[in-house]
């Protein structure tokens, strides 16, 4: 999931861009850009992407057998 090929190109995930604040990035090619911006020089950096948190499981989903050793 983290290394999938169809990542939407965003400056927030680019190896070239550095974060200024939550809304702006600094790019050596385009200067100050939006986090949602992108260009043809996009290079994906998987370490910049924060995956969504997994949905917590409900207590009703477990059975008593799940807690036995």
PQR file of N, CA, C, O and H, with PARSE charges and radii, in Angstrom:
ATOM      1  N   UNK A   1       0.825  -1.191   0.000 -0.4000 1.5000
ATOM      2  CA  UNK A   1       0.000   0.000   0.000 -0.0000 2.0000
ATOM      3  C   UNK A   1       0.874   1.262   0.000  0.5500 1.7000
ATOM      4  O   UNK A   1       0.562   2.248  -0.668 -0.5500 1.4000
ATOM      5  N   UNK A   2       1.959   1.211   0.753 -0.4000 1.5000
ATOM      6  CA  UNK A   2       2.822   2.382   0.856 -0.0000 2.0000
ATOM      7  C   UNK A   2       3.623   2.619  -0.423  0.5500 1.7000
ATOM      8  O   UNK A   2       3.947   3.760  -0.753 -0.5500 1.4000
ATOM      9  H   UNK A   2       2.212   0.410   1.295  0.4000 1.0000
ATOM     10  N   UNK A   3       3.944   1.537  -1.144 -0.4000 1.5000
ATOM     11  CA  UNK A   3       4.758   1.648  -2.348 -0.0000 2.0000
ATOM     12  C   UNK A   3       3.953   1.432  -3.622  0.5500 1.7000
ATOM     13  O   UNK A   3       4.527   1.062  -4.646 -0.5500 1.4000
ATOM     14  H   UNK A   3       3.682   0.610  -0.876  0.4000 1.0000
ATOM     15  N   UNK A   4       2.674   1.645  -3.594 -0.4000 1.5000
ATOM     16  CA  UNK A   4       1.864   1.423  -4.796 -0.0000 2.0000
ATOM     17  C   UNK A   4       2.246   2.411  -5.901  0.5500 1.7000
ATOM     18  O   UNK A   4       2.780   3.487  -5.632 -0.5500 1.4000
ATOM     19  H   UNK A   4       2.207   1.945  -2.762  0.4000 1.0000
ATOM     20  N   UNK A   5       1.964   2.030  -7.136 -0.4000 1.5000
ATOM     21  CA  UNK A   5       2.396   2.805  -8.297 -0.0000 2.0000
ATOM     22  C   UNK A   5       1.473   3.970  -8.625  0.5500 1.7000
ATOM     23  O   UNK A   5       1.904   4.903  -9.303 -0.5500 1.4000
ATOM     24  H   UNK A   5       1.530   1.156  -7.355  0.4000 1.0000
ATOM     25  N   UNK A   6       0.236   3.955  -8.178 -0.4000 1.5000
ATOM     26  CA  UNK A   6      -0.729   4.979  -8.577 -0.0000 2.0000
ATOM     27  C   UNK A   6      -0.928   6.054  -7.511  0.5500 1.7000
ATOM     28  O   UNK A   6      -2.063   6.438  -7.229 -0.5500 1.4000
ATOM     29  H   UNK A   6      -0.114   3.198  -7.627  0.4000 1.0000
ATOM     30  N   UNK A   7       0.141   6.535  -6.927 -0.4000 1.5000
ATOM     31  CA  UNK A   7       0.089   7.625  -5.957 -0.0000 2.0000
ATOM     32  C   UNK A   7      -0.187   8.929  -6.709  0.5500 1.7000
ATOM     33  O   UNK A   7       0.456   9.225  -7.717 -0.5500 1.4000
ATOM     34  H   UNK A   7       1.064   6.223  -7.156  0.4000 1.0000
ATOM     35  N   UNK A   8      -1.146   9.699  -6.207 -0.4000 1.5000
ATOM     36  CA  UNK A   8      -1.442  10.997  -6.817 -0.0000 2.0000
ATOM     37  C   UNK A   8      -0.246  11.923  -6.579  0.5500 1.7000
ATOM     38  O   UNK A   8       0.185  12.084  -5.438 -0.5500 1.4000
ATOM     39  H   UNK A   8      -1.668   9.458  -5.389  0.4000 1.0000
ATOM     40  N   UNK A   9       0.297  12.537  -7.645 -0.4000 1.5000
ATOM     41  CA  UNK A   9       1.464  13.403  -7.446 -0.0000 2.0000
ATOM     42  C   UNK A   9       1.106  14.676  -6.683  0.5500 1.7000
ATOM     43  O   UNK A   9       0.373  15.524  -7.191 -0.5500 1.4000
ATOM     44  H   UNK A   9      -0.053  12.406  -8.572  0.4000 1.0000
ATOM     45  N   UNK A  10       1.612  14.803  -5.493 -0.4000 1.5000
ATOM     46  CA  UNK A  10       1.433  15.980  -4.648 -0.0000 2.0000
ATOM     47  C   UNK A  10       2.802  16.449  -4.173  0.5500 1.7000
ATOM     48  O   UNK A  10       3.692  15.635  -3.928 -0.5500 1.4000
ATOM     49  H   UNK A  10       2.207  14.114  -5.080  0.4000 1.0000
ATOM     50  N   UNK A  11       2.964  17.734  -4.045 -0.4000 1.5000
ATOM     51  CA  UNK A  11       4.229  18.277  -3.537 -0.0000 2.0000
ATOM     52  C   UNK A  11       4.515  17.769  -2.123  0.5500 1.7000
ATOM     53  O   UNK A  11       5.676  17.691  -1.721 -0.5500 1.4000
ATOM     54  H   UNK A  11       2.240  18.396  -4.244  0.4000 1.0000
ATOM     55  N   UNK A  12       3.488  17.428  -1.376 -0.4000 1.5000
ATOM     56  CA  UNK A  12       3.678  16.935  -0.014 -0.0000 2.0000
ATOM     57  C   UNK A  12       4.432  15.610   0.004  0.5500 1.7000
ATOM     58  O   UNK A  12       5.067  15.291   1.010 -0.5500 1.4000
ATOM     59  H   UNK A  12       2.545  17.491  -1.703  0.4000 1.0000
ATOM     60  N   UNK A  13       4.385  14.818  -1.086 -0.4000 1.5000
ATOM     61  CA  UNK A  13       5.045  13.515  -1.168 -0.0000 2.0000
ATOM     62  C   UNK A  13       6.300  13.546  -2.025  0.5500 1.7000
ATOM     63  O   UNK A  13       6.884  12.490  -2.270 -0.5500 1.4000
ATOM     64  H   UNK A  13       3.869  15.076  -1.903  0.4000 1.0000
ATOM     65  N   UNK A  14       6.734  14.689  -2.483 -0.4000 1.5000
ATOM     66  CA  UNK A  14       7.858  14.794  -3.422 -0.0000 2.0000
ATOM     67  C   UNK A  14       9.198  14.830  -2.682  0.5500 1.7000
ATOM     68  O   UNK A  14       9.317  15.442  -1.620 -0.5500 1.4000
ATOM     69  H   UNK A  14       6.260  15.546  -2.284  0.4000 1.0000
ATOM     70  N   UNK A  15      10.198  14.169  -3.258 -0.4000 1.5000
ATOM     71  CA  UNK A  15      11.535  14.169  -2.647 -0.0000 2.0000
ATOM     72  C   UNK A  15      12.201  15.528  -2.725  0.5500 1.7000
ATOM     73  O   UNK A  15      13.024  15.864  -1.873 -0.5500 1.4000
ATOM     74  H   UNK A  15      10.101  13.673  -4.120  0.4000 1.0000
ATOM     75  N   UNK A  16      11.862  16.308  -3.727 -0.4000 1.5000
ATOM     76  CA  UNK A  16      12.503  17.607  -3.926 -0.0000 2.0000
ATOM     77  C   UNK A  16      11.950  18.699  -3.010  0.5500 1.7000
ATOM     78  O   UNK A  16      12.664  19.648  -2.687 -0.5500 1.4000
ATOM     79  H   UNK A  16      11.194  16.036  -4.419  0.4000 1.0000
ATOM     80  N   UNK A  17      10.702  18.581  -2.591 -0.4000 1.5000
ATOM     81  CA  UNK A  17      10.035  19.643  -1.842 -0.0000 2.0000
ATOM     82  C   UNK A  17      10.311  19.525  -0.341  0.5500 1.7000
ATOM     83  O   UNK A  17      10.394  18.426   0.208 -0.5500 1.4000
ATOM     84  H   UNK A  17      10.121  17.810  -2.854  0.4000 1.0000
ATOM     85  N   UNK A  18      10.451  20.669   0.297 -0.4000 1.5000
ATOM     86  CA  UNK A  18      10.613  20.733   1.745 -0.0000 2.0000
ATOM     87  C   UNK A  18       9.447  21.500   2.340  0.5500 1.7000
ATOM     88  O   UNK A  18       8.964  22.459   1.738 -0.5500 1.4000
ATOM     89  H   UNK A  18      10.384  21.562  -0.149  0.4000 1.0000
ATOM     90  N   UNK A  19       8.993  21.094   3.506 -0.4000 1.5000
ATOM     91  CA  UNK A  19       7.809  21.697   4.095 -0.0000 2.0000
ATOM     92  C   UNK A  19       8.152  22.966   4.854  0.5500 1.7000
ATOM     93  O   UNK A  19       9.082  22.991   5.660 -0.5500 1.4000
ATOM     94  H   UNK A  19       9.385  20.315   3.995  0.4000 1.0000
ATOM     95  N   UNK A  20       7.379  24.035   4.580 -0.4000 1.5000
ATOM     96  CA  UNK A  20       7.517  25.301   5.300 -0.0000 2.0000
ATOM     97  C   UNK A  20       6.540  25.308   6.473  0.5500 1.7000
ATOM     98  O   UNK A  20       6.927  25.530   7.619 -0.5500 1.4000
ATOM     99  H   UNK A  20       6.624  24.014   3.925  0.4000 1.0000
ATOM    100  N   UNK A  21       5.271  25.061   6.167 -0.4000 1.5000
ATOM    101  CA  UNK A  21       4.233  24.927   7.194 -0.0000 2.0000
ATOM    102  C   UNK A  21       3.193  23.943   6.663  0.5500 1.7000
ATOM    103  O   UNK A  21       3.472  23.212   5.713 -0.5500 1.4000
ATOM    104  H   UNK A  21       4.956  24.880   5.236  0.4000 1.0000
ATOM    105  N   UNK A  22       2.001  23.911   7.258 -0.4000 1.5000
ATOM    106  CA  UNK A  22       0.984  22.936   6.859 -0.0000 2.0000
ATOM    107  C   UNK A  22       0.391  23.199   5.486  0.5500 1.7000
ATOM    108  O   UNK A  22      -0.273  22.322   4.934 -0.5500 1.4000
ATOM    109  H   UNK A  22       1.774  24.505   8.030  0.4000 1.0000
ATOM    110  N   UNK A  23       0.606  24.374   4.917 -0.4000 1.5000
ATOM    111  CA  UNK A  23      -0.024  24.753   3.654 -0.0000 2.0000
ATOM    112  C   UNK A  23       0.994  24.968   2.536  0.5500 1.7000
ATOM    113  O   UNK A  23       0.641  24.843   1.363 -0.5500 1.4000
ATOM    114  H   UNK A  23       1.145  25.087   5.365  0.4000 1.0000
ATOM    115  N   UNK A  24       2.244  25.286   2.864 -0.4000 1.5000
ATOM    116  CA  UNK A  24       3.234  25.654   1.855 -0.0000 2.0000
ATOM    117  C   UNK A  24       4.434  24.711   1.867  0.5500 1.7000
ATOM    118  O   UNK A  24       4.829  24.180   2.904 -0.5500 1.4000
ATOM    119  H   UNK A  24       2.530  25.388   3.817  0.4000 1.0000
ATOM    120  N   UNK A  25       4.995  24.526   0.680 -0.4000 1.5000
ATOM    121  CA  UNK A  25       6.212  23.748   0.501 -0.0000 2.0000
ATOM    122  C   UNK A  25       7.201  24.621  -0.283  0.5500 1.7000
ATOM    123  O   UNK A  25       6.792  25.534  -1.000 -0.5500 1.4000
ATOM    124  H   UNK A  25       4.674  24.958  -0.163  0.4000 1.0000
ATOM    125  N   UNK A  26       8.491  24.339  -0.145 -0.4000 1.5000
ATOM    126  CA  UNK A  26       9.510  25.027  -0.927 -0.0000 2.0000
ATOM    127  C   UNK A  26      10.094  24.017  -1.908  0.5500 1.7000
ATOM    128  O   UNK A  26      10.526  22.932  -1.519 -0.5500 1.4000
ATOM    129  H   UNK A  26       8.823  23.597   0.437  0.4000 1.0000
ATOM    130  N   UNK A  27      10.099  24.387  -3.180 -0.4000 1.5000
ATOM    131  CA  UNK A  27      10.572  23.508  -4.241 -0.0000 2.0000
ATOM    132  C   UNK A  27      11.738  24.190  -4.952  0.5500 1.7000
ATOM    133  O   UNK A  27      11.646  25.377  -5.265 -0.5500 1.4000
ATOM    134  H   UNK A  27       9.748  25.269  -3.497  0.4000 1.0000
ATOM    135  N   UNK A  28      12.835  23.471  -5.216 -0.4000 1.5000
ATOM    136  CA  UNK A  28      13.961  24.091  -5.916 -0.0000 2.0000
ATOM    137  C   UNK A  28      13.637  24.440  -7.370  0.5500 1.7000
ATOM    138  O   UNK A  28      14.310  25.280  -7.967 -0.5500 1.4000
ATOM    139  H   UNK A  28      12.910  22.507  -4.962  0.4000 1.0000
ATOM    140  N   UNK A  29      12.623  23.811  -7.939 -0.4000 1.5000
ATOM    141  CA  UNK A  29      12.255  24.063  -9.331 -0.0000 2.0000
ATOM    142  C   UNK A  29      11.198  25.153  -9.475  0.5500 1.7000
ATOM    143  O   UNK A  29      11.258  25.948 -10.413 -0.5500 1.4000
ATOM    144  H   UNK A  29      12.075  23.128  -7.455  0.4000 1.0000
ATOM    145  N   UNK A  30      10.208  25.200  -8.537 -0.4000 1.5000
ATOM    146  CA  UNK A  30       9.078  26.112  -8.675 -0.0000 2.0000
ATOM    147  C   UNK A  30       8.971  27.150  -7.571  0.5500 1.7000
ATOM    148  O   UNK A  30       8.096  28.013  -7.641 -0.5500 1.4000
ATOM    149  H   UNK A  30      10.160  24.554  -7.775  0.4000 1.0000
ATOM    150  N   UNK A  31       9.809  27.104  -6.573 -0.4000 1.5000
ATOM    151  CA  UNK A  31       9.750  28.072  -5.478 -0.0000 2.0000
ATOM    152  C   UNK A  31       8.738  27.644  -4.422  0.5500 1.7000
ATOM    153  O   UNK A  31       8.627  26.457  -4.113 -0.5500 1.4000
ATOM    154  H   UNK A  31      10.520  26.403  -6.516  0.4000 1.0000
ATOM    155  N   UNK A  32       8.008  28.595  -3.872 -0.4000 1.5000
ATOM    156  CA  UNK A  32       7.005  28.301  -2.847 -0.0000 2.0000
ATOM    157  C   UNK A  32       5.729  27.833  -3.531  0.5500 1.7000
ATOM    158  O   UNK A  32       5.163  28.539  -4.366 -0.5500 1.4000
ATOM    159  H   UNK A  32       8.098  29.558  -4.123  0.4000 1.0000
ATOM    160  N   UNK A  33       5.283  26.637  -3.169 -0.4000 1.5000
ATOM    161  CA  UNK A  33       4.103  26.030  -3.785 -0.0000 2.0000
ATOM    162  C   UNK A  33       3.157  25.516  -2.709  0.5500 1.7000
ATOM    163  O   UNK A  33       3.521  25.415  -1.537 -0.5500 1.4000
ATOM    164  H   UNK A  33       5.742  26.063  -2.491  0.4000 1.0000
ATOM    165  N   UNK A  34       1.942  25.196  -3.124 -0.4000 1.5000
ATOM    166  CA  UNK A  34       0.943  24.628  -2.230 -0.0000 2.0000
ATOM    167  C   UNK A  34       1.263  23.156  -1.962  0.5500 1.7000
ATOM    168  O   UNK A  34       1.921  22.503  -2.772 -0.5500 1.4000
ATOM    169  H   UNK A  34       1.647  25.279  -4.076  0.4000 1.0000
ATOM    170  N   UNK A  35       0.805  22.647  -0.845 -0.4000 1.5000
ATOM    171  CA  UNK A  35       0.989  21.236  -0.505 -0.0000 2.0000
ATOM    172  C   UNK A  35       0.283  20.352  -1.527  0.5500 1.7000
ATOM    173  O   UNK A  35       0.774  19.269  -1.843 -0.5500 1.4000
ATOM    174  H   UNK A  35       0.271  23.177  -0.187  0.4000 1.0000
ATOM    175  N   UNK A  36      -0.863  20.793  -2.051 -0.4000 1.5000
ATOM    176  CA  UNK A  36      -1.622  20.018  -3.020 -0.0000 2.0000
ATOM    177  C   UNK A  36      -1.107  20.177  -4.444  0.5500 1.7000
ATOM    178  O   UNK A  36      -1.611  19.510  -5.348 -0.5500 1.4000
ATOM    179  H   UNK A  36      -1.262  21.674  -1.794  0.4000 1.0000
ATOM    180  N   UNK A  37      -0.125  21.035  -4.670 -0.4000 1.5000
ATOM    181  CA  UNK A  37       0.404  21.264  -6.007 -0.0000 2.0000
ATOM    182  C   UNK A  37       1.219  20.082  -6.503  0.5500 1.7000
ATOM    183  O   UNK A  37       1.577  19.190  -5.735 -0.5500 1.4000
ATOM    184  H   UNK A  37       0.284  21.577  -3.935  0.4000 1.0000
ATOM    185  N   UNK A  38       1.508  20.090  -7.810 -0.4000 1.5000
ATOM    186  CA  UNK A  38       2.358  19.059  -8.392 -0.0000 2.0000
ATOM    187  C   UNK A  38       2.933  19.578  -9.703  0.5500 1.7000
ATOM    188  O   UNK A  38       2.459  20.578 -10.243 -0.5500 1.4000
ATOM    189  H   UNK A  38       1.217  20.815  -8.435  0.4000 1.0000
ATOM    190  N   UNK A  39       3.957  18.897 -10.213 -0.4000 1.5000
ATOM    191  CA  UNK A  39       4.547  19.260 -11.497 -0.0000 2.0000
ATOM    192  C   UNK A  39       5.083  17.996 -12.156  0.5500 1.7000
ATOM    193  O   UNK A  39       4.987  16.904 -11.596 -0.5500 1.4000
ATOM    194  H   UNK A  39       4.343  18.085  -9.774  0.4000 1.0000
ATOM    195  N   UNK A  40       5.643  18.150 -13.343 -0.4000 1.5000
ATOM    196  CA  UNK A  40       6.139  16.986 -14.074 -0.0000 2.0000
ATOM    197  C   UNK A  40       7.429  16.426 -13.487  0.5500 1.7000
ATOM    198  O   UNK A  40       7.832  15.323 -13.856 -0.5500 1.4000
ATOM    199  H   UNK A  40       5.721  19.037 -13.799  0.4000 1.0000
ATOM    200  N   UNK A  41       8.083  17.142 -12.594 -0.4000 1.5000
ATOM    201  CA  UNK A  41       9.315  16.683 -11.954 -0.0000 2.0000
ATOM    202  C   UNK A  41       9.065  15.926 -10.647  0.5500 1.7000
ATOM    203  O   UNK A  41      10.001  15.693  -9.883 -0.5500 1.4000
ATOM    204  H   UNK A  41       7.756  18.038 -12.295  0.4000 1.0000
ATOM    205  N   UNK A  42       7.832  15.546 -10.387 -0.4000 1.5000
ATOM    206  CA  UNK A  42       7.451  14.845  -9.153 -0.0000 2.0000
ATOM    207  C   UNK A  42       8.208  13.531  -9.024  0.5500 1.7000
ATOM    208  O   UNK A  42       8.267  12.737  -9.962 -0.5500 1.4000
ATOM    209  H   UNK A  42       7.072  15.735 -11.008  0.4000 1.0000
ATOM    210  N   UNK A  43       8.792  13.314  -7.832 -0.4000 1.5000
ATOM    211  CA  UNK A  43       9.432  12.048  -7.474 -0.0000 2.0000
ATOM    212  C   UNK A  43       8.892  11.637  -6.118  0.5500 1.7000
ATOM    213  O   UNK A  43       9.033  12.367  -5.136 -0.5500 1.4000
ATOM    214  H   UNK A  43       8.743  13.960  -7.069  0.4000 1.0000
ATOM    215  N   UNK A  44       8.279  10.477  -6.065 -0.4000 1.5000
ATOM    216  CA  UNK A  44       7.603   9.993  -4.858 -0.0000 2.0000
ATOM    217  C   UNK A  44       8.603   9.605  -3.774  0.5500 1.7000
ATOM    218  O   UNK A  44       9.561   8.875  -4.030 -0.5500 1.4000
ATOM    219  H   UNK A  44       8.164   9.884  -6.862  0.4000 1.0000
ATOM    220  N   UNK A  45       8.369  10.105  -2.555 -0.4000 1.5000
ATOM    221  CA  UNK A  45       9.152   9.739  -1.380 -0.0000 2.0000
ATOM    222  C   UNK A  45       8.208   9.059  -0.394  0.5500 1.7000
ATOM    223  O   UNK A  45       7.410   9.747   0.243 -0.5500 1.4000
ATOM    224  H   UNK A  45       7.591  10.698  -2.347  0.4000 1.0000
ATOM    225  N   UNK A  46       8.265   7.736  -0.244 -0.4000 1.5000
ATOM    226  CA  UNK A  46       7.321   7.041   0.632 -0.0000 2.0000
ATOM    227  C   UNK A  46       7.444   7.423   2.101  0.5500 1.7000
ATOM    228  O   UNK A  46       6.500   7.220   2.864 -0.5500 1.4000
ATOM    229  H   UNK A  46       8.912   7.177  -0.762  0.4000 1.0000
ATOM    230  N   UNK A  47       8.578   7.968   2.515 -0.4000 1.5000
ATOM    231  CA  UNK A  47       8.745   8.345   3.917 -0.0000 2.0000
ATOM    232  C   UNK A  47       8.010   9.635   4.276  0.5500 1.7000
ATOM    233  O   UNK A  47       7.793   9.907   5.457 -0.5500 1.4000
ATOM    234  H   UNK A  47       9.346   8.133   1.894  0.4000 1.0000
ATOM    235  N   UNK A  48       7.627  10.425   3.291 -0.4000 1.5000
ATOM    236  CA  UNK A  48       6.885  11.656   3.560 -0.0000 2.0000
ATOM    237  C   UNK A  48       5.387  11.420   3.687  0.5500 1.7000
ATOM    238  O   UNK A  48       4.663  12.279   4.190 -0.5500 1.4000
ATOM    239  H   UNK A  48       7.803  10.205   2.332  0.4000 1.0000
ATOM    240  N   UNK A  49       4.920  10.264   3.235 -0.4000 1.5000
ATOM    241  CA  UNK A  49       3.486   9.983   3.265 -0.0000 2.0000
ATOM    242  C   UNK A  49       3.114   9.356   4.601  0.5500 1.7000
ATOM    243  O   UNK A  49       3.732   8.383   5.033 -0.5500 1.4000
ATOM    244  H   UNK A  49       5.509   9.567   2.826  0.4000 1.0000
ATOM    245  N   UNK A  50       2.102   9.917   5.250 -0.4000 1.5000
ATOM    246  CA  UNK A  50       1.604   9.377   6.506 -0.0000 2.0000
ATOM    247  C   UNK A  50       0.325   8.614   6.192  0.5500 1.7000
ATOM    248  O   UNK A  50      -0.685   9.229   5.852 -0.5500 1.4000
ATOM    249  H   UNK A  50       1.600  10.707   4.899  0.4000 1.0000
ATOM    250  N   UNK A  51       0.343   7.266   6.300 -0.4000 1.5000
ATOM    251  CA  UNK A  51      -0.849   6.502   5.979 -0.0000 2.0000
ATOM    252  C   UNK A  51      -1.966   6.763   6.983  0.5500 1.7000
ATOM    253  O   UNK A  51      -1.697   7.122   8.129 -0.5500 1.4000
ATOM    254  H   UNK A  51       1.163   6.766   6.577  0.4000 1.0000
ATOM    255  N   UNK A  52      -3.221   6.585   6.560 -0.4000 1.5000
ATOM    256  CA  UNK A  52      -4.326   6.799   7.496 -0.0000 2.0000
ATOM    257  C   UNK A  52      -4.307   5.761   8.615  0.5500 1.7000
ATOM    258  O   UNK A  52      -3.846   4.635   8.427 -0.5500 1.4000
ATOM    259  H   UNK A  52      -3.440   6.294   5.629  0.4000 1.0000
ATOM    260  N   UNK A  53      -4.811   6.155   9.771 -0.4000 1.5000
ATOM    261  CA  UNK A  53      -4.852   5.236  10.905 -0.0000 2.0000
ATOM    262  C   UNK A  53      -5.882   4.134  10.637  0.5500 1.7000
ATOM    263  O   UNK A  53      -6.930   4.404  10.050 -0.5500 1.4000
ATOM    264  H   UNK A  53      -5.185   7.070   9.924  0.4000 1.0000
ATOM    265  N   UNK A  54      -5.600   2.906  11.057 -0.4000 1.5000
ATOM    266  CA  UNK A  54      -6.585   1.846  10.873 -0.0000 2.0000
ATOM    267  C   UNK A  54      -7.810   2.087  11.744  0.5500 1.7000
ATOM    268  O   UNK A  54      -7.715   2.643  12.839 -0.5500 1.4000
ATOM    269  H   UNK A  54      -4.749   2.687  11.534  0.4000 1.0000
ATOM    270  N   UNK A  55      -8.943   1.665  11.246 -0.4000 1.5000
ATOM    271  CA  UNK A  55     -10.184   1.820  11.985 -0.0000 2.0000
ATOM    272  C   UNK A  55     -10.155   0.912  13.211  0.5500 1.7000
ATOM    273  O   UNK A  55      -9.860  -0.275  13.074 -0.5500 1.4000
ATOM    274  H   UNK A  55      -9.021   1.213  10.357  0.4000 1.0000
ATOM    275  N   UNK A  56     -10.454   1.431  14.415 -0.4000 1.5000
ATOM    276  CA  UNK A  56     -10.417   0.586  15.607 -0.0000 2.0000
ATOM    277  C   UNK A  56     -11.500  -0.486  15.555  0.5500 1.7000
ATOM    278  O   UNK A  56     -12.604  -0.248  15.065 -0.5500 1.4000
ATOM    279  H   UNK A  56     -10.694   2.396  14.527  0.4000 1.0000
ATOM    280  N   UNK A  57     -11.168  -1.666  16.066 -0.4000 1.5000
ATOM    281  CA  UNK A  57     -12.132  -2.764  16.078 -0.0000 2.0000
ATOM    282  C   UNK A  57     -13.088  -2.602  17.250  0.5500 1.7000
ATOM    283  O   UNK A  57     -12.722  -2.141  18.331 -0.5500 1.4000
ATOM    284  H   UNK A  57     -10.271  -1.859  16.464  0.4000 1.0000
ATOM    285  N   UNK A  58     -14.283  -2.986  16.999 -0.4000 1.5000
ATOM    286  CA  UNK A  58     -15.303  -2.943  18.037 -0.0000 2.0000
ATOM    287  C   UNK A  58     -15.164  -4.176  18.928  0.5500 1.7000
ATOM    288  O   UNK A  58     -14.705  -5.221  18.466 -0.5500 1.4000
ATOM    289  H   UNK A  58     -14.581  -3.361  16.121  0.4000 1.0000
ATOM    290  N   UNK A  59     -15.547  -4.067  20.175 -0.4000 1.5000
ATOM    291  CA  UNK A  59     -15.470  -5.179  21.122 -0.0000 2.0000
ATOM    292  C   UNK A  59     -16.417  -6.294  20.692  0.5500 1.7000
ATOM    293  O   UNK A  59     -16.162  -7.465  20.977 -0.5500 1.4000
ATOM    294  H   UNK A  59     -15.920  -3.218  20.550  0.4000 1.0000
ATOM    295  N   UNK A  60     -17.499  -5.948  20.014 -0.4000 1.5000
ATOM    296  CA  UNK A  60     -18.476  -6.951  19.591 -0.0000 2.0000
ATOM    297  C   UNK A  60     -17.918  -7.873  18.503  0.5500 1.7000
ATOM    298  O   UNK A  60     -18.460  -8.957  18.288 -0.5500 1.4000
ATOM    299  H   UNK A  60     -17.706  -4.997  19.782  0.4000 1.0000
ATOM    300  N   UNK A  61     -16.861  -7.471  17.823 -0.4000 1.5000
ATOM    301  CA  UNK A  61     -16.281  -8.288  16.764 -0.0000 2.0000
ATOM    302  C   UNK A  61     -15.509  -9.486  17.306  0.5500 1.7000
ATOM    303  O   UNK A  61     -15.292 -10.455  16.579 -0.5500 1.4000
ATOM    304  H   UNK A  61     -16.420  -6.590  17.997  0.4000 1.0000
ATOM    305  N   UNK A  62     -15.087  -9.438  18.577 -0.4000 1.5000
ATOM    306  CA  UNK A  62     -14.303 -10.512  19.156 -0.0000 2.0000
ATOM    307  C   UNK A  62     -15.204 -11.567  19.783  0.5500 1.7000
ATOM    308  O   UNK A  62     -16.315 -11.283  20.229 -0.5500 1.4000
ATOM    309  H   UNK A  62     -15.263  -8.651  19.168  0.4000 1.0000
ATOM    310  N   UNK A  63     -14.692 -12.787  19.802 -0.4000 1.5000
ATOM    311  CA  UNK A  63     -15.375 -13.905  20.459 -0.0000 2.0000
ATOM    312  C   UNK A  63     -14.584 -14.272  21.709  0.5500 1.7000
ATOM    313  O   UNK A  63     -13.405 -13.931  21.805 -0.5500 1.4000
ATOM    314  H   UNK A  63     -13.790 -13.018  19.439  0.4000 1.0000
ATOM    315  N   UNK A  64     -15.195 -14.953  22.661 -0.4000 1.5000
ATOM    316  CA  UNK A  64     -14.435 -15.361  23.863 -0.0000 2.0000
ATOM    317  C   UNK A  64     -13.232 -16.239  23.529  0.5500 1.7000
ATOM    318  O   UNK A  64     -12.250 -16.237  24.272 -0.5500 1.4000
ATOM    319  H   UNK A  64     -16.152 -15.231  22.584  0.4000 1.0000
ATOM    320  N   UNK A  65     -13.287 -16.990  22.426 -0.4000 1.5000
ATOM    321  CA  UNK A  65     -12.167 -17.856  22.043 -0.0000 2.0000
ATOM    322  C   UNK A  65     -10.923 -17.048  21.663  0.5500 1.7000
ATOM    323  O   UNK A  65      -9.801 -17.548  21.749 -0.5500 1.4000
ATOM    324  H   UNK A  65     -14.084 -16.992  21.823  0.4000 1.0000
ATOM    325  N   UNK A  66     -11.125 -15.821  21.250 -0.4000 1.5000
ATOM    326  CA  UNK A  66      -9.987 -14.982  20.863 -0.0000 2.0000
ATOM    327  C   UNK A  66      -9.099 -14.606  22.041  0.5500 1.7000
ATOM    328  O   UNK A  66      -7.946 -14.220  21.854 -0.5500 1.4000
ATOM    329  H   UNK A  66     -12.036 -15.415  21.180  0.4000 1.0000
ATOM    330  N   UNK A  67      -9.625 -14.716  23.236 -0.4000 1.5000
ATOM    331  CA  UNK A  67      -8.877 -14.305  24.438 -0.0000 2.0000
ATOM    332  C   UNK A  67      -8.301 -15.494  25.215  0.5500 1.7000
ATOM    333  O   UNK A  67      -7.743 -15.316  26.298 -0.5500 1.4000
ATOM    334  H   UNK A  67     -10.562 -15.030  23.388  0.4000 1.0000
ATOM    335  N   UNK A  68      -8.434 -16.683  24.676 -0.4000 1.5000
ATOM    336  CA  UNK A  68      -7.883 -17.863  25.345 -0.0000 2.0000
ATOM    337  C   UNK A  68      -6.447 -18.092  24.905  0.5500 1.7000
ATOM    338  O   UNK A  68      -6.073 -17.803  23.768 -0.5500 1.4000
ATOM    339  H   UNK A  68      -8.888 -16.828  23.797  0.4000 1.0000
ATOM    340  N   UNK A  69      -5.647 -18.620  25.833 -0.4000 1.5000
ATOM    341  CA  UNK A  69      -4.247 -18.949  25.524 -0.0000 2.0000
ATOM    342  C   UNK A  69      -4.098 -20.375  25.083  0.5500 1.7000
ATOM    343  O   UNK A  69      -2.988 -20.816  24.784 -0.5500 1.4000
ATOM    344  H   UNK A  69      -5.951 -18.855  26.756  0.4000 1.0000
TER
END
